[in-house]
Amino acid sequence: MNVRPERLKAVLEPKAPSVGEVKTEQEIVRQALAEPIESKRLSELAAKSQRVLVITSDHTRPLPSAITLPLFLEEIRRDNPAVQIKILVATGFHRLTRPDELVSKFGKELCLREDIIVHDSRDRKHLVYKGKLPSGGELWLNDLIDWADLIVAEGYIEPHFFAGFSGGRKSILPGIAGTETVLANHCAAFVASEHARTGNLRQNPIHRDMLFAAEKASLAFILNVALDANQKIIRAFAGHPDIAHQKGCDWVSRRASVKRQIADIVITSNGGYPLDQNIYQAVKGMTTAESCVREGGVIIMVAACEDGHGGDAFYHWFTEARTPAEVADRITCIAQKDTLPDQWEAQILARILKKCTVIMVTNQCDPQVVRGMHMLQAPDIDTALAMARKKVGENADIVVIPDGIYVIVND
């Protein structure tokens, strides 16, 4: 990357974990399961259960389920080897996870041995009504929650650009929720809230709905992990679905928080696969860069985007508008009950594009797709830097955020 040292203002990265006893990923997970937070041990909870529903992440999340899920299942069966278990893949509003992606994520042996179901938010015949969300929207969840007498979930905790943090209650909403419920929770007013921001749970209306959904689903126990830049497990939090999650969020927040640095050009990424599969996911990393780029500056977003734009509705918000401001204005006027698919991602991208230029660095996504969404495309970082300097000057200051997903920018 062709950056002159005197123009590099800062490199913003999470703090390195404190060096202590070196443990394997498996040992970290086993210890968390053996010492749950504000909960009985999972094996004790499952001892008298007949049917356990295990909720896990889909293909868009880097949760290393090939490590965590066998240990989770082992703990469930520890005192009840005959218990019936179903594994529900929490796709939320994403496309369905393909069989080959299940094998890649969980391993062939586990896929052959276990009963794995992929949640489909659009399949009304497999949804059950569980009341009204605090926001007023209807809560529809996968009907397997009524099949089970114990519901548990695994996930991972990272900063999230409008839910505050991933993990915990997100396994339920949006994880196994119906389309109508996801749309209500992701409405324009909530996404625009000053409290719906990276690293914030206090007074966050999106988080409030999610907590309510987890309670109505009777989510009883979670296993959540924190990952390093190489997507390796560095901490695990198990136990009470709210308290253990909060402990994990506090730990991730301390590690991920950095001081804001304003620059003409901000270079970032989504940390590689699987979070750089498409432009839709790339918006998450852009929001971190947004908090550091000056008005009229340039964000350089490095993401493979081999899956293209990531959603037809998301894409057409931009191809059918003359400017990002037009997208933002149209979405702002949409009431909660009329929320449209993927409008939240379009709303956030439009907000970013109103502030600055975005250059997507990708050689796997059709440049016409990128340009159709009011962004520029470059095949490599040096080309993108040359394009950016033409816009903001040769002596532009630069901030680099190697992984925009894992950083929380504070003043």
N, C-alpha and C positions, 0 to 999 in steps of 0.2 A: 504494500500500500504506500503510495507516494505522498507522504505527509511530512512537511518540514517540521523539525522538532520545535522551533520557536512558534509555530502556528497551532501546535497541539496544546489546547488549554487544559484538558483533563481526560482521564480514562476512568469511567465510573463502573465499579464492579462491587459485588457483594463482599462483605468481610470474610476472610478465610476462617473456617471453623477452628476453634481452639484445639490445640494439640493435646490429646490425652491418651488414654489406652486405645491402641489400634484394634478395631474390631471389623470383622467382615460384615457385609450387608446382611447376611443371614443372621449373624449374632445380634446385630442392632435390632432387627425385627423381632427375633425371639425374646430379647430382653423386654421390649415394649409390651409384647403379649403376656409375658410373665408378670409384669408390674403395671397393670392397667391403671389409668387415672380416673379416680372417683367412680369405680365400677368393680363388680366382681370379675374374676377371670372369665374369659369367653368360654372356656371349657366347662366351667360351672354353670354359666347361663344356658349352654347348649345341652347339658347333661340330661335334662328331662324333656327336651324338645323332640318333636317328631319330624317337623319340616322347617328347614332353615333356608332363607333366601339370602344369598350373598350378592351384593351389588358391586360391580367393578367398572373401571373406566374403559372407554372405547379406544379406537385406533388413533384418535387425534391427541391423545394424552401420553406423556412419556413415563407414566407409572410402570415400573419394572415388574409387571405381574408375574412373569416367569419366576421371579424370586418370592414376591410377597404372597401370591395366591396359594401356592402349595403349603406354605407355613400357616396361613390363615385357615385353610381347610384342615390341616393336621390338628390345629388347636381346637377346632369345632368338634372333631371326631375323637379327641383325646379320651373323653369319658363316655362317649356315645358313638361307637364305631358304626352302628347300624342306622344312624340318623339320615333322613332323606334330604339331599341338598340340591338346590337349583341355583345356577349362577346367571344373573341378569346383567347384560352389558348395557351400561347407561349411555345411550347415544344422544340423549337430549333431543335437540332439534337438528342434529347432524344427519348426514346420510347414514344408511345402515352399514354396519361393519361387515365386510366380506369374509367368507370362510378362510381365504388365504391370510387375511389380516388377523383373524383369530388365532390361527396357527403360529403366525409370526410373533404375536403378543404373548400368548399363553404357553406355546409349545405343543407339538403334535400329540404327545402322550396324554397331556391333561385334556386336550380337546376330545380325544377319543374316549377318555375315561369318565369325564364329567358331563352333566346335563347343562348345556350352555344355551341361553335364549338371548337373542338380540332385541332390545326394546325398540318399538316403532311408535313414535309419538303420534302418528297419523292413523293408527289402527284403532278406531273407536271401540270395536268389539272386545278389545283386551284392556280397556280402561275402566276404572271405577271412580265414582264421584265421592269426594271426601270433604265437601263443604266449601266455604268462601274464604279466600285469602284475606289477610288484613287490608290489602289494597282494593278488595272488592271483586277481584277475578275469581273464576271457578277453579277449584283444585281437582284435577283429574290425574290419577296415577295408574301405573301398570297394575292389572288385577292380581298379579302374583303376590302383592302385599296381603291380600286376603287369603291366599293359599297357605302362607307361612305362619308359624307360631313364634318365630324369631327372625328378625330382620337385622342384618349387619352389612357394613359397607367398607370397602377399601378405596383409598384414593391418595392423592398427594397434595401438598400445600405449596402454593406459589402466590405471589401477588397477582390480583386479578383486576382488570381495568375498569370494571364497574361493580362487581360483587365484593370488592375489597380483597378477598382471598379465595382461592379455590379450595376444594376439599370439604370434609364434613358434610353439612347439609346440602351441598350442591349435588351429591350423589342422588338425592331425591328430586330436587327442583334446581335445574332443569333435567337432571339425569334420567329419571324414569317418569317424567310428567307428560301429559298430553299436549298437543300443539296449542290448544286454546289457553292452557295454563301458562306455557312458556311465553306466549305472546303477551298475555296480561302482565306478567312479571317483568318483561323486557320493554315496556311501553316507553314512549318518547319522554314523558314527564319524569319517569324514574331515572332513565339514562342521563337526562340533563341535570338531575339533582346534584348540588354541590357536595352531597354526602356520598354519592355513588362514584367513588374514585379509588384508585389503586391504594391498597393498604389500609382502607378505612371501613370499619364495621359499624361504628357508632352512628345512629340515626340513619343508617343506609336503608332506604325503602326496599331495595332488591333483596338485601340480606334478611330483612324482617320477614318478608314473604317466604323465603327459603327455610328459615327456622321453623315457621309455622307448618310448612309442608313436611318437614322431617318429623315433627311431633305427631302430626296426623297419620303419618305412615308407620308410626311406632318404631322408628329407627332406634335400636337398642345399644349398638356397639360399633365403633369405627376403628380401623387401622389406617392411619395416614402417615405418609413419609415425606421428608424433605430431601431434595436432591441437590447435588453440586453441578457445576458447569458441564461435567461429563455424564450427567444423568445417573449418577451413582447415589445410592442411599447413604445419607450422612446422619440422619436422625429419624426416629420413628415415634409416633404418639398413638397410643391405643387406649380405649376405654369409653367413657361417657361421650355421646355424640356431640354435645355442645362444649363441655368443659375441656375434653382432650383436644378438640379442634382449636379452641381458644388458646390453649397452651402452645400448640403448634404454630398458630398465627403469630403469637408474641415472639416466639423464637425466630421465625422466619423474618419478622419485621426488624428485629434487632440486627440480624445479619444483612438484610437487603437494603436498609436505609442508607442513602448517600446524600450529600449536600448538593443542592442545585447549582449547576454551572451553565450560564447562558452563552451560546455561541451562534455564529452565522451558519455553520454546517454541523449537523449531528449525524454520526454514522452508527447504525445499530443493526441488530438481527433478532431472530426469535430463537437463537441457540441451536439451530439445526433441526433435523428430523426428530419427532413428527410434527413439531409446531411450525415448520416452514413449508407445509405441504401446499398451501394456497394463499392467495391474497387476503381472503377472509381472516385466516388465523394471523397473518402478518400485521394486521391492524393493531393487535395487542402490543407488540413491540414498538410500533410507531407511537403509541400513546406515551411511552416513557420518553422517547425522543422529543415529542411535542412539548413536554414540560421544560425542555432545555433549549430548544431552538428559538431564536428571536423572531419577531414578526417579520415576515417577508424572507425568512431564511430558507434553508434546504435540509430536508431529512433524506439521508441515503439509507434505504432499507434493503438489507441483504437477505434474500429468501429464495429458495429454489423454486417454489410454486409449481411443482410438476403436475399438481392437480388443478392448475388454472386459477380461475377466480374464486372457486369454492362455493358458489351458489348462484343460480340464475337470477333469483330475486335481488340479491345483493348487487350483482353485476348490472342489472338493468336499471337500478336506481340512478346510475351514473351515465349509462349510454343514452338514456332517455331524457337527460337534463343538459342544459347548455353550460352550466357552471356548478361547482360544488355548493355555492350559496343557494342555488335553486333547490338542490337536494335537501339541504338543511331546512329551508323554509317550508318545504312541502311536508317533511316529517314532523316538524314542530307542531303542525296543526292537527295531527292525527290523534284522536282520543284513544284512551286505553282499550276500549271495547272494539276499536277498529284497527288495532295494531296489525301490521303486515309482516310476513315472513322476512327475517333478516334486516328489518329496517334499523335495528339498533346498531348493527355493524356499519351500515351505510351512514347512519347519523354521526357516529364517531369519526369515521373516515372523512366525511364532509367537513366536520369541525376542524380536523387537522389540515385539510386541503385549503380551507379558508384562511388559515394562518400562514401556511408555507407551501413550498413546492416539495413534492415527494418523488425521488428517483428510485425505482425498483431495480435492484441488481439481480438479474436472473437470466440464465440462458436456457431455461427449461419451460418458460411460459411464453406464449405467443405475444410479441410486442404490441400487436394490435389490441389485445385484451387489456394490457396495461394502459395504453394510450386512451382506450375507450373509457377508462375509469378516471380520466383527467390527471394521470401521472405520467412520468417519463420512464423510459427503460434504458438500462445499460447492461452490457454483457459482463462487466467486471468493475471492481471498485475504482481502479485508476481512471477508467473512462467516466464513471459517475462523478469522481472528484473534479475532473476537467470540466464537465458539464456544470457542476455546482459553482465552480469558481467563475465561470462566465456570467453566472447570475448574480453572485454576491461579491465578486472581486478576488483578485489573486492573493490578497493578504487576509483572507477570511480566517477567523478563529474556528477551530475544530474541536468538538467534544466527541469522544468515542465511548459508546456503551456496548461492549461486546455482546451482551445478552440482555435485551430490553425486557424480557419476561421476568427476570429475577432481580430487578432493581426497583426500589421505591424512592422517588426523588422528593426530598423535603427542603424547606427553606432554612 
